[in-house]
Amino acid sequence: MSRFRKLSQTIWHCHYHVVWTPKYRYRVVRSEIAEEVDNCITTFYEQLHCEVMEHIVQPDHVHLLVMIPPKTAVANYVGSVKERTAIRVVNKFRLRGLHQKTIIANGIWSAY
């Protein structure tokens, strides 16, 4: 696989390091929830035609190294995946007493 990607009139190589945290850094991302978050990340980024280079799911945060095309803002991709992941996790683990507000914080941290 080439290091650079091509669009119709551009050549690009955009890797972003993104970190998500649950609200108040609660340690809610454990065992089955971590597996579900892991599955959601890979599934949703593939649907958006992005490539997840690396990702680590820890109890109080998630690290991603993602290759995102330059045609759309990074915040749109990350926001979409965060929202869809939070909704799926809350719906699947509702019996555990988790609330959506404790699953995911509003902001992201990203470096490129």
Number of C-alpha atoms within 10 A of each C-alpha: 4 6 7 9 13 11 10 5 5 8 11 14 14 15 17 17 16 18 19 21 23 22 18 12 16 14 15 18 22 14 10 11 17 18 13 17 20 16 12 19 20 15 14 18 19 12 10 13 11 15 16 18 12 11 17 12 19 15 16 17 18 18 17 19 19 21 21 22 20 13 7 9 10 18 12 10 16 21 14 14 20 21 12 14 22 21 14 15 21 19 13 13 14 12 8 8 8 15 14 17 13 17 23 23 16 12 13 14 10 16 9 9
